[in-house]
Amino acid sequence: MAAEDNRTSTGPPPMQHVPSLPRKLADPTPVVLTGTLLWFTACLVFGITSGLSGGVDIRFWTCLIGGILGSLGYGVFRWQRSAARRGSRGAWQGLSGLDG
């Protein structure tokens, strides 16, 4: 029992190299655009069905705001990516692998 307590620690295990994701999996653009398109599609569906029943409800407004926020988020994403491409001082780092 005493021999087990006297083991010396050699430190943390060595770091292993983690390969980067392929461009197809690392690019968030298709996911963001698909999600935003789905919000606007649901907005259209709920707008039509609610309009036929006499007025729009909370589902329509939720989908509309979701689509608007998705569009704004995508705009900010594109703005940050263009700043990183320009080499702007305040831009996020590490986006160069996603540049076209």
All heavy atoms as an XYZ file, in Angstrom:
745
protein
N       0.821     -1.175      0.000
C       0.000      0.000      0.000
C       0.875      1.253      0.000
O       0.570      2.196     -0.695
C      -0.898     -0.053      1.235
C      -1.984      0.937      1.199
S      -3.345      0.282      0.280
C      -4.650      1.125      1.037
N       1.926      1.261      0.762
C       2.803      2.421      0.835
C       3.540      2.633     -0.472
O       3.839      3.759     -0.842
C       3.802      2.253      1.986
N       3.823      1.567     -1.211
C       4.525      1.702     -2.479
C       3.655      2.411     -3.511
O       4.145      3.152     -4.346
C       4.950      0.328     -2.989
N       2.333      2.195     -3.453
C       1.438      2.844     -4.401
C       1.336      4.346     -4.140
O       1.151      5.127     -5.052
C       0.052      2.223     -4.312
C       0.009      0.803     -4.811
C      -1.371      0.204     -4.656
O      -2.356      0.965     -4.601
O      -1.464     -1.018     -4.582
N       1.475      4.779     -2.891
C       1.366      6.190     -2.544
C       2.607      6.984     -2.937
O       2.552      8.196     -3.033
C       1.120      6.351     -1.042
C      -0.251      5.811     -0.654
O      -1.115      5.734     -1.551
O      -0.432      5.479      0.526
N       3.719      6.305     -3.157
C       4.980      6.988     -3.454
C       5.219      7.158     -4.953
O       6.339      7.467     -5.355
C       6.147      6.229     -2.815
C       6.115      6.346     -1.302
O       5.554      7.296     -0.776
N       6.702      5.379     -0.624
N       4.204      6.985     -5.786
C       4.398      7.164     -7.230
C       4.690      8.625     -7.526
O       4.101      9.527     -6.942
C       3.149      6.752     -7.992
C       3.012      5.249     -8.084
C       1.851      4.917     -8.960
N       0.671      4.852     -8.084
C      -0.561      4.750     -8.491
N      -0.814      4.730     -9.784
N      -1.559      4.681     -7.646
N       5.568      8.851     -8.457
C       5.889     10.229     -8.834
C       5.069     10.608    -10.062
O       4.877      9.819    -10.975
C       7.393     10.387     -9.152
O       7.722      9.486    -10.212
C       8.221     10.095     -7.927
N       4.587     11.805    -10.053
C       3.798     12.303    -11.162
C       4.738     12.838    -12.230
O       5.668     13.586    -11.942
C       2.866     13.412    -10.680
O       2.189     13.955    -11.775
N       4.490     12.446    -13.459
C       5.340     12.910    -14.553
C       4.739     14.130    -15.238
O       5.283     14.611    -16.210
C       5.527     11.793    -15.597
O       4.240     11.406    -16.079
C       6.243     10.610    -14.984
N       3.620     14.635    -14.754
C       2.994     15.811    -15.344
C       1.844     15.413    -16.251
O       1.493     14.247    -16.376
N       1.277     16.390    -16.889
C       0.132     16.103    -17.760
C       0.585     15.333    -18.999
O       1.746     15.422    -19.404
C      -0.396     17.487    -18.132
C       0.746     18.399    -17.931
C       1.586     17.804    -16.848
N      -0.318     14.577    -19.594
C       0.055     13.846    -20.803
C       0.364     14.826    -21.929
O      -0.140     15.955    -21.950
C      -1.187     13.022    -21.119
C      -2.298     13.677    -20.399
C      -1.687     14.365    -19.215
N       1.197     14.431    -22.867
C       1.558     15.348    -23.959
C       0.348     15.676    -24.826
O      -0.568     14.871    -24.982
C       2.609     14.565    -24.759
C       2.384     13.136    -24.402
C       1.825     13.123    -23.017
N       0.338     16.893    -25.355
C      -0.768     17.346    -26.205
C      -0.707     16.623    -27.546
O       0.367     16.444    -28.115
C      -0.676     18.853    -26.436
C      -0.772     19.683    -25.178
S      -2.410     19.716    -24.499
C      -3.194     20.817    -25.626
N      -1.849     16.230    -28.040
C      -1.924     15.592    -29.344
C      -2.419     16.605    -30.364
O      -3.234     17.471    -30.058
C      -2.886     14.410    -29.310
C      -2.429     13.293    -28.417
C      -3.420     12.135    -28.447
O      -4.425     12.179    -29.135
N      -3.123     11.096    -27.702
N      -1.922     16.487    -31.576
C      -2.351     17.390    -32.647
C      -3.778     17.032    -33.058
O      -4.091     15.883    -33.336
C      -1.424     17.279    -33.843
C      -1.899     18.071    -35.032
N      -1.899     19.445    -35.032
C      -2.420     17.689    -36.216
C      -2.393     19.874    -36.181
N      -2.709     18.814    -36.921
N      -4.642     18.026    -33.069
C      -6.030     17.832    -33.491
C      -6.170     18.438    -34.881
O      -5.918     19.627    -35.069
C      -7.005     18.514    -32.512
C      -8.435     18.361    -32.986
C      -6.820     17.953    -31.122
N      -6.552     17.633    -35.857
C      -6.686     18.186    -37.207
C      -7.848     19.167    -37.284
O      -8.834     19.044    -36.560
C      -6.944     16.950    -38.081
C      -7.475     15.921    -37.158
C      -6.883     16.216    -35.797
N      -7.717     20.139    -38.161
C      -8.797     21.120    -38.320
C      -9.944     20.481    -39.098
O      -9.770     19.525    -39.838
C      -8.287     22.358    -39.038
O      -7.802     22.007    -40.314
N     -11.132     21.056    -38.890
C     -12.313     20.561    -39.594
C     -12.215     20.874    -41.080
O     -11.637     21.900    -41.468
C     -13.570     21.224    -39.043
C     -14.046     20.779    -37.681
C     -15.193     21.671    -37.212
C     -14.497     19.348    -37.708
N     -12.794     20.034    -41.912
C     -12.850     20.383    -43.339
C     -13.674     21.650    -43.534
O     -14.567     21.952    -42.755
C     -13.551     19.182    -43.981
C     -13.545     18.100    -42.978
C     -13.358     18.727    -41.638
N     -13.386     22.372    -44.583
C     -14.079     23.635    -44.858
C     -15.593     23.447    -44.912
O     -16.349     24.285    -44.429
C     -13.570     24.225    -46.171
C     -14.246     25.515    -46.542
C     -13.712     26.046    -47.865
N     -14.495     27.145    -48.318
C     -14.274     28.409    -47.990
N     -13.285     28.698    -47.193
N     -15.036     29.368    -48.470
N     -16.028     22.336    -45.470
C     -17.465     22.068    -45.600
C     -18.151     22.018    -44.237
O     -19.289     22.451    -44.086
C     -17.647     20.749    -46.336
C     -19.072     20.364    -46.583
C     -19.132     19.055    -47.346
C     -20.565     18.599    -47.504
N     -20.650     17.311    -48.178
N     -17.468     21.504    -43.217
C     -18.046     21.399    -41.885
C     -17.807     22.633    -41.022
O     -18.538     22.877    -40.076
C     -17.487     20.169    -41.163
C     -17.838     18.820    -41.766
C     -17.144     17.706    -41.016
C     -19.333     18.611    -41.772
N     -16.781     23.403    -41.330
C     -16.434     24.560    -40.504
C     -17.143     25.838    -40.928
O     -17.224     26.782    -40.148
C     -14.919     24.783    -40.545
N     -17.669     25.864    -42.140
C     -18.297     27.084    -42.641
C     -19.726     27.197    -42.108
O     -20.581     26.362    -42.413
C     -18.312     27.065    -44.168
C     -18.761     28.375    -44.765
O     -18.780     29.385    -44.034
O     -19.069     28.397    -45.966
N     -20.028     28.223    -41.296
C     -21.363     28.357    -40.726
C     -22.394     28.973    -41.674
O     -23.583     28.996    -41.357
C     -21.141     29.266    -39.520
C     -19.967     30.080    -39.890
C     -19.095     29.194    -40.740
N     -21.972     29.455    -42.819
C     -22.883     30.153    -43.727
C     -24.096     29.315    -44.138
O     -25.227     29.800    -44.052
C     -22.124     30.663    -44.964
O     -21.078     31.527    -44.523
C     -23.033     31.417    -45.907
N     -23.933     28.055    -44.583
C     -25.123     27.297    -44.979
C     -26.115     27.073    -43.838
O     -27.328     27.122    -44.048
C     -24.569     25.955    -45.470
C     -23.145     26.187    -45.744
C     -22.710     27.310    -44.874
N     -25.611     26.876    -42.642
C     -26.494     26.644    -41.497
C     -27.276     27.908    -41.160
O     -28.495     27.861    -40.941
C     -25.677     26.169    -40.277
C     -26.542     26.047    -39.041
C     -24.996     24.854    -40.583
N     -26.597     29.043    -41.142
C     -27.257     30.309    -40.800
C     -28.296     30.678    -41.863
O     -29.424     31.065    -41.538
C     -26.215     31.436    -40.625
C     -26.884     32.775    -40.441
C     -25.296     31.135    -39.462
N     -27.935     30.538    -43.122
C     -28.873     30.883    -44.190
C     -30.064     29.924    -44.227
O     -31.204     30.351    -44.448
C     -28.156     30.902    -45.538
C     -27.164     32.038    -45.731
C     -26.490     31.943    -47.094
C     -27.835     33.383    -45.567
N     -29.823     28.631    -43.997
C     -30.919     27.667    -43.969
C     -31.872     27.956    -42.814
O     -33.098     27.935    -42.977
C     -30.371     26.231    -43.863
O     -29.511     25.987    -44.975
C     -31.482     25.212    -43.850
N     -31.316     28.236    -41.639
C     -32.156     28.554    -40.484
C     -32.978     29.809    -40.696
O     -34.178     29.847    -40.373
N     -32.378     30.829    -41.271
C     -33.100     32.074    -41.543
C     -34.188     31.847    -42.578
O     -35.314     32.343    -42.434
C     -32.120     33.157    -42.020
O     -31.113     33.334    -41.022
C     -32.810     34.473    -42.267
N     -33.887     31.074    -43.606
C     -34.892     30.762    -44.620
C     -36.060     29.974    -44.013
O     -37.224     30.223    -44.349
C     -34.255     29.970    -45.757
C     -35.176     29.587    -46.910
C     -35.682     30.837    -47.618
C     -34.455     28.685    -47.879
N     -35.760     29.070    -43.090
C     -36.828     28.316    -42.426
C     -37.710     29.223    -41.565
O     -38.934     29.032    -41.509
C     -36.237     27.190    -41.580
C     -35.688     26.002    -42.362
C     -34.979     25.034    -41.435
C     -36.789     25.313    -43.126
N     -37.113     30.211    -40.896
C     -37.906     31.165    -40.109
C     -38.865     31.926    -41.018
O     -40.048     32.092    -40.709
C     -37.017     32.155    -39.371
C     -36.471     31.671    -38.071
C     -35.169     31.441    -37.767
C     -37.211     31.374    -36.876
N     -35.057     31.003    -36.470
C     -36.293     30.956    -35.903
C     -38.555     31.410    -36.546
C     -36.676     30.597    -34.617
C     -38.940     31.045    -35.265
C     -38.002     30.641    -34.321
N     -38.352     32.413    -42.157
C     -39.206     33.173    -43.064
C     -40.267     32.289    -43.719
O     -41.392     32.738    -43.963
C     -38.378     33.898    -44.125
C     -37.727     35.152    -43.612
C     -36.363     35.359    -43.770
C     -38.469     36.142    -42.979
C     -35.763     36.518    -43.309
C     -37.875     37.306    -42.515
C     -36.512     37.493    -42.682
N     -39.935     31.033    -43.999
C     -40.920     30.105    -44.553
C     -42.040     29.855    -43.551
O     -43.229     29.868    -43.907
C     -40.246     28.776    -44.944
O     -39.190     29.054    -45.873
C     -41.234     27.812    -45.564
N     -41.673     29.622    -42.290
C     -42.692     29.427    -41.256
C     -43.528     30.683    -41.074
O     -44.744     30.607    -40.850
C     -42.030     29.028    -39.944
N     -42.894     31.839    -41.191
C     -43.622     33.111    -41.096
C     -44.663     33.202    -42.208
O     -45.813     33.602    -41.969
C     -42.637     34.274    -41.177
S     -43.404     35.891    -41.144
N     -44.283     32.812    -43.398
C     -45.212     32.838    -44.521
C     -46.377     31.863    -44.291
O     -47.538     32.216    -44.499
C     -44.469     32.487    -45.814
C     -45.275     32.492    -47.103
C     -45.740     33.908    -47.415
C     -44.443     31.941    -48.231
N     -46.057     30.663    -43.834
C     -47.104     29.663    -43.583
C     -48.061     30.146    -42.495
O     -49.284     30.085    -42.664
C     -46.464     28.301    -43.192
C     -47.504     27.339    -42.643
C     -45.751     27.702    -44.386
N     -47.500     30.622    -41.383
C     -48.367     31.093    -40.293
C     -49.118     32.367    -40.679
O     -50.233     32.600    -40.210
C     -47.578     31.304    -39.007
C     -47.175     30.024    -38.339
C     -45.869     29.820    -37.961
C     -48.095     29.035    -38.083
C     -45.484     28.640    -37.350
C     -47.731     27.849    -37.475
C     -46.414     27.646    -37.110
N     -48.521     33.195    -41.509
C     -49.219     34.392    -41.967
C     -50.417     34.053    -42.825
O     -51.481     34.655    -42.688
N     -50.240     33.068    -43.711
C     -51.352     32.666    -44.576
C     -52.445     31.987    -43.765
O     -53.631     32.324    -43.894
C     -50.847     31.747    -45.709
C     -49.995     32.552    -46.679
C     -52.009     31.088    -46.441
C     -49.276     31.727    -47.717
N     -52.051     31.018    -42.912
C     -53.078     30.298    -42.146
C     -53.762     31.204    -41.129
O     -54.966     31.090    -40.902
C     -52.480     29.070    -41.433
O     -51.411     29.483    -40.581
C     -51.976     28.055    -42.435
N     -53.009     32.103    -40.513
C     -53.621     33.021    -39.549
C     -54.487     34.052    -40.250
O     -55.533     34.456    -39.735
C     -52.549     33.733    -38.726
O     -51.819     32.809    -37.955
N     -54.045     34.489    -41.419
C     -54.825     35.459    -42.173
C     -56.163     34.900    -42.622
O     -57.169     35.611    -42.660
N     -56.175     33.627    -42.959
C     -57.423     32.996    -43.381
C     -58.386     32.800    -42.221
O     -59.595     32.764    -42.405
C     -57.133     31.644    -44.053
C     -56.372     31.704    -45.375
C     -56.060     30.299    -45.865
C     -57.170     32.474    -46.415
N     -57.840     32.691    -41.012
C     -58.705     32.460    -39.852
C     -59.101     33.754    -39.141
O     -59.750     33.703    -38.111
C     -58.025     31.508    -38.870
O     -56.875     32.118    -38.327
N     -58.677     34.879    -39.641
C     -59.170     36.124    -39.078
C     -58.135     37.054    -38.482
O     -58.468     38.159    -38.089
N     -56.891     36.692    -38.380
C     -55.878     37.590    -37.835
C     -54.601     36.849    -37.500
O     -54.615     35.634    -37.300
N     -53.520     37.576    -37.459
C     -52.230     36.939    -37.163
C     -52.100     36.715    -35.660
O     -52.661     37.454    -34.855
C     -51.055     37.783    -37.700
C     -51.073     37.808    -39.203
C     -51.056     39.175    -37.145
N     -51.346     35.692    -35.309
C     -51.157     35.381    -33.895
C     -49.673     35.412    -33.533
O     -48.834     35.834    -34.338
C     -51.797     34.032    -33.533
C     -51.200     32.863    -34.303
O     -50.373     33.094    -35.196
O     -51.557     31.717    -33.989
N     -49.366     34.938    -32.360
C     -48.004     35.021    -31.828
C     -47.008     34.196    -32.654
O     -45.833     34.545    -32.741
C     -47.981     34.610    -30.333
C     -46.636     34.925    -29.677
C     -48.284     33.131    -30.178
C     -46.404     36.374    -29.475
N     -47.463     33.110    -33.278
C     -46.558     32.287    -34.079
C     -46.019     33.059    -35.276
O     -44.836     32.948    -35.618
C     -47.257     31.014    -34.533
C     -47.622     30.094    -33.380
C     -48.386     28.908    -33.855
N     -49.664     29.354    -34.417
C     -50.595     28.544    -34.872
N     -50.415     27.249    -34.852
N     -51.732     29.028    -35.358
N     -46.869     33.843    -35.916
C     -46.430     34.656    -37.047
C     -45.358     35.648    -36.608
O     -44.311     35.767    -37.234
C     -47.616     35.397    -37.665
C     -47.202     36.447    -38.658
C     -46.836     36.081    -39.934
C     -47.168     37.790    -38.305
C     -46.442     37.036    -40.861
C     -46.781     38.757    -39.214
C     -46.414     38.380    -40.498
N     -45.640     36.370    -35.517
C     -44.689     37.387    -35.056
C     -43.382     36.758    -34.586
O     -42.304     37.313    -34.796
C     -45.316     38.242    -33.959
C     -46.477     39.022    -34.469
C     -47.782     38.856    -34.146
C     -46.435     40.081    -35.432
N     -48.566     39.744    -34.843
C     -47.760     40.516    -35.644
C     -45.413     40.705    -36.140
C     -48.084     41.535    -36.530
C     -45.742     41.731    -37.022
C     -47.056     42.141    -37.207
N     -43.462     35.585    -33.954
C     -42.252     34.893    -33.512
C     -41.381     34.512    -34.703
O     -40.163     34.709    -34.691
C     -42.623     33.634    -32.707
O     -43.411     34.021    -31.586
C     -41.399     32.900    -32.234
N     -42.002     33.970    -35.739
C     -41.246     33.577    -36.925
C     -40.684     34.786    -37.668
O     -39.567     34.742    -38.193
C     -42.117     32.740    -37.849
S     -42.554     31.152    -37.152
N     -41.450     35.862    -37.715
C     -40.964     37.077    -38.371
C     -39.734     37.627    -37.646
O     -38.719     37.946    -38.277
C     -42.070     38.140    -38.420
C     -41.698     39.461    -39.087
C     -41.372     39.235    -40.563
C     -42.811     40.460    -38.921
N     -39.808     37.712    -36.328
C     -38.669     38.207    -35.552
C     -37.482     37.252    -35.671
O     -36.324     37.685    -35.760
C     -39.065     38.416    -34.072
C     -40.125     39.518    -33.971
C     -37.864     38.750    -33.211
C     -39.690     40.860    -34.526
N     -37.743     35.930    -35.694
C     -36.663     34.962    -35.881
C     -35.942     35.159    -37.203
O     -34.714     35.096    -37.278
N     -36.709     35.405    -38.260
C     -36.096     35.657    -39.566
C     -35.315     36.958    -39.601
O     -34.229     37.028    -40.176
N     -35.863     37.988    -38.973
C     -35.159     39.279    -38.928
C     -33.864     39.158    -38.134
O     -32.809     39.644    -38.563
C     -36.075     40.376    -38.350
C     -37.201     40.683    -39.330
C     -35.287     41.635    -38.007
C     -38.291     41.572    -38.781
N     -33.924     38.490    -36.986
C     -32.709     38.320    -36.182
C     -31.673     37.446    -36.894
O     -30.473     37.688    -36.791
C     -33.051     37.726    -34.818
C     -33.752     38.661    -33.850
C     -34.130     37.918    -32.573
C     -32.875     39.855    -33.528
N     -32.148     36.430    -37.625
C     -31.222     35.614    -38.407
C     -30.535     36.436    -39.489
O     -29.336     36.289    -39.730
N     -31.285     37.314    -40.128
C     -30.702     38.184    -41.158
C     -29.691     39.155    -40.554
O     -28.608     39.367    -41.116
C     -31.801     38.977    -41.865
O     -32.696     38.113    -42.500
N     -30.039     39.747    -39.414
C     -29.101     40.658    -38.748
C     -27.842     39.922    -38.300
O     -26.723     40.423    -38.451
C     -29.762     41.329    -37.551
C     -30.790     42.404    -37.859
C     -31.494     42.843    -36.578
C     -30.130     43.582    -38.532
N     -28.018     38.723    -37.745
C     -26.867     37.935    -37.314
C     -25.961     37.571    -38.466
O     -24.731     37.616    -38.348
N     -26.551     37.219    -39.604
C     -25.738     36.906    -40.777
C     -25.007     38.148    -41.276
O     -23.849     38.069    -41.691
C     -26.602     36.326    -41.896
C     -25.792     35.923    -43.095
C     -24.920     34.847    -43.029
C     -25.884     36.626    -44.284
C     -24.155     34.485    -44.127
C     -25.133     36.272    -45.383
C     -24.269     35.195    -45.303
O     -23.515     34.848    -46.383
N     -25.665     39.302    -41.206
C     -24.993     40.544    -41.598
C     -23.798     40.855    -40.718
O     -22.733     41.250    -41.209
N     -23.938     40.656    -39.416
C     -22.817     40.879    -38.499
C     -21.689     39.882    -38.782
O     -20.508     40.230    -38.780
C     -23.292     40.783    -37.023
C     -22.122     40.748    -36.063
C     -24.212     41.937    -36.701
N     -22.055     38.643    -39.040
C     -21.066     37.624    -39.366
C     -20.271     38.016    -40.610
O     -19.046     37.912    -40.633
C     -21.771     36.278    -39.566
C     -20.899     35.213    -40.130
C     -19.923     34.614    -39.352
C     -21.053     34.795    -41.435
C     -19.117     33.632    -39.874
C     -20.254     33.815    -41.958
C     -19.280     33.233    -41.177
N     -20.963     38.465    -41.661
C     -20.271     38.876    -42.893
C     -19.385     40.099    -42.647
O     -18.288     40.207    -43.200
C     -21.297     39.193    -43.986
C     -22.081     38.010    -44.463
C     -21.257     37.035    -45.213
N     -20.688     37.661    -46.383
C     -19.996     37.018    -47.294
N     -19.807     35.736    -47.182
N     -19.501     37.652    -48.317
N     -19.859     41.015    -41.822
C     -19.095     42.219    -41.497
C     -17.801     41.837    -40.767
O     -16.733     42.349    -41.078
C     -19.970     43.126    -40.650
C     -19.394     44.454    -40.280
C     -18.553     45.230    -41.005
C     -19.648     45.174    -39.079
N     -18.272     46.389    -40.333
C     -18.942     46.377    -39.139
C     -20.437     44.910    -37.965
C     -18.966     47.306    -38.118
C     -20.464     45.846    -36.957
C     -19.737     47.025    -37.042
N     -17.898     40.923    -39.798
C     -16.705     40.479    -39.065
C     -15.741     39.745    -39.983
O     -14.527     39.907    -39.883
C     -17.106     39.576    -37.905
C     -17.793     40.305    -36.785
C     -18.348     39.364    -35.744
O     -18.504     38.176    -35.992
N     -18.661     39.898    -34.581
N     -16.279     38.923    -40.860
C     -15.410     38.175    -41.768
C     -14.689     39.114    -42.728
O     -13.499     38.949    -42.988
C     -16.225     37.159    -42.549
C     -15.350     36.313    -43.444
C     -16.146     35.279    -44.155
N     -16.220     34.103    -43.302
C     -16.796     32.989    -43.667
N     -17.382     32.897    -44.833
N     -16.816     31.951    -42.866
N     -15.369     40.133    -43.237
C     -14.704     41.077    -44.143
C     -13.645     41.886    -43.398
O     -12.600     42.204    -43.952
C     -15.717     41.985    -44.830
O     -16.304     42.875    -43.916
N     -13.911     42.219    -42.127
C     -12.899     42.925    -41.335
C     -11.677     42.043    -41.107
O     -10.541     42.523    -41.137
C     -13.495     43.363    -39.998
N     -11.885     40.755    -40.892
C     -10.758     39.841    -40.705
C      -9.956     39.708    -41.994
O      -8.729     39.638    -41.963
C     -11.257     38.474    -40.250
N     -10.625     39.707    -43.139
C      -9.920     39.629    -44.423
C      -9.101     40.882    -44.690
O      -8.019     40.819    -45.268
C     -10.911     39.429    -45.562
C     -11.473     38.051    -45.615
C     -12.415     37.918    -46.789
N     -13.019     36.598    -46.788
C     -14.214     36.333    -47.249
N     -14.954     37.301    -47.758
N     -14.685     35.122    -47.214
N      -9.642     42.040    -44.278
C      -8.918     43.302    -44.450
C      -7.742     43.425    -43.501
O      -6.875     44.259    -43.692
C      -9.854     44.484    -44.201
C     -10.810     44.787    -45.290
C     -11.487     46.137    -45.078
N     -11.893     46.389    -43.714
C     -13.097     46.154    -43.200
N     -14.013     45.623    -43.961
N     -13.383     46.440    -41.952
N      -7.762     42.637    -42.418
C      -6.704     42.733    -41.429
C      -6.964     43.825    -40.418
O      -6.033     44.370    -39.823
N      -8.212     44.168    -40.206
C      -8.575     45.197    -39.249
C      -8.133     44.795    -37.844
O      -8.200     43.627    -37.466
C     -10.084     45.400    -39.293
O     -10.458     46.524    -38.566
N      -7.677     45.759    -37.060
C      -7.138     45.476    -35.727
C      -8.155     44.848    -34.786
O      -7.819     43.977    -34.006
C      -6.612     46.762    -35.095
C      -5.169     46.692    -34.788
C      -4.637     47.886    -34.059
N      -5.456     49.082    -34.092
C      -5.415     50.015    -33.172
N      -4.609     49.887    -32.161
N      -6.168     51.083    -33.261
N      -9.395     45.274    -34.844
C     -10.407     44.780    -33.919
C     -11.139     43.533    -34.406
O     -12.080     43.093    -33.780
N     -10.703     42.975    -35.531
C     -11.397     41.820    -36.100
C     -11.059     40.549    -35.344
O     -10.003     40.439    -34.718
C     -11.036     41.659    -37.564
N     -11.966     39.592    -35.424
C     -11.712     38.272    -34.846
C     -10.554     37.623    -35.581
O     -10.376     37.807    -36.769
C     -12.918     37.389    -34.977
C     -14.015     37.679    -34.029
C     -14.066     38.672    -33.103
C     -15.235     36.974    -33.917
N     -15.231     38.617    -32.423
C     -15.981     37.570    -32.892
C     -15.779     35.888    -34.559
C     -17.222     37.140    -32.504
C     -17.023     35.449    -34.174
C     -17.727     36.066    -33.154
N      -9.788     36.846    -34.866
C      -8.682     36.114    -35.461
C      -9.119     34.662    -35.680
O      -9.984     34.163    -34.987
C      -7.453     36.155    -34.549
C      -6.962     37.565    -34.253
C      -6.531     38.302    -35.501
O      -5.844     37.759    -36.352
N      -6.954     39.551    -35.622
N      -8.506     33.992    -36.638
C      -8.800     32.597    -36.860
C      -9.883     32.344    -37.893
O     -10.326     31.222    -38.050
N     -10.314     33.377    -38.593
C     -11.332     33.196    -39.626
C     -10.711     32.994    -41.000
O     -11.412     32.766    -41.958
C     -12.264     34.413    -39.681
C     -13.122     34.645    -38.441
C     -13.896     35.936    -38.602
C     -14.066     33.499    -38.211
N      -9.390     33.066    -41.083
C      -8.740     33.005    -42.390
C      -8.936     31.665    -43.067
O      -8.920     31.561    -44.276
C      -7.254     33.317    -42.265
O      -6.644     32.360    -41.421
N      -9.129     30.599    -42.312
C      -9.353     29.287    -42.911
C     -10.671     29.183    -43.634
O     -10.878     28.298    -44.435
N     -11.596     30.081    -43.348
C     -12.903     30.053    -43.986
C     -13.010     31.023    -45.141
O     -14.039     31.105    -45.795
C     -14.003     30.371    -42.954
C     -14.110     29.420    -41.787
C     -15.168     29.911    -40.810
C     -14.443     28.034    -42.246
N     -11.962     31.775    -45.390
C     -12.010     32.753    -46.465
C     -12.037     32.050    -47.811
O     -11.446     30.997    -48.009
C     -10.804     33.701    -46.411
C     -10.880     34.602    -45.207
O     -11.977     34.726    -44.635
O      -9.845     35.169    -44.832
N     -12.730     32.682    -48.734
C     -12.895     32.096    -50.081
C     -11.744     32.298    -50.947
O     -10.683     32.400    -50.993
